Amino acid sequence: MKATMHQAKTHLSRLVEQALAGEEVILTHGRSQTPVARIVPFQPDSSQAVSKRGRPLGLYAAEMGSGPDRIPPLEADEMALWENASLVADPPSWSR
């Protein structure tokens, strides 16, 4: 199927649906209707697993590492700072 640039601007979603259905869509330009582009379905690279959000799984795994297995609980005074810093009688100097 051929479509002009004006038709593509007006009916892009329809043209994409036709391409996804297997039809070749060629975009033309000017009075001579010179072919300039083709709409084809995207074929993802099979070497990368892609999550539902579109990002490769484990994108920064090598840089980040796996992290600690367990994070130790906070001390009582540290926990008070998280919950309400105004309750601490003598807050550390870094919180001022």
Number of C-alpha atoms within 10 A of each C-alpha: 11 15 19 18 18 12 13 18 11 11 12 15 11 11 24 18 13 17 19 15 11 11 15 16 19 20 20 20 14 10 7 7 13 12 14 12 12 14 16 18 14 8 6 9 8 7 6 12 13 15 10 8 7 8 11 12 13 13 11 9 9 8 8 9 8 8 7 7 6 6 7 7 8 10 8 9 15 14 12 15 15 10 11 9 15 10 11 13 8 9 15 10 6 5 7 5
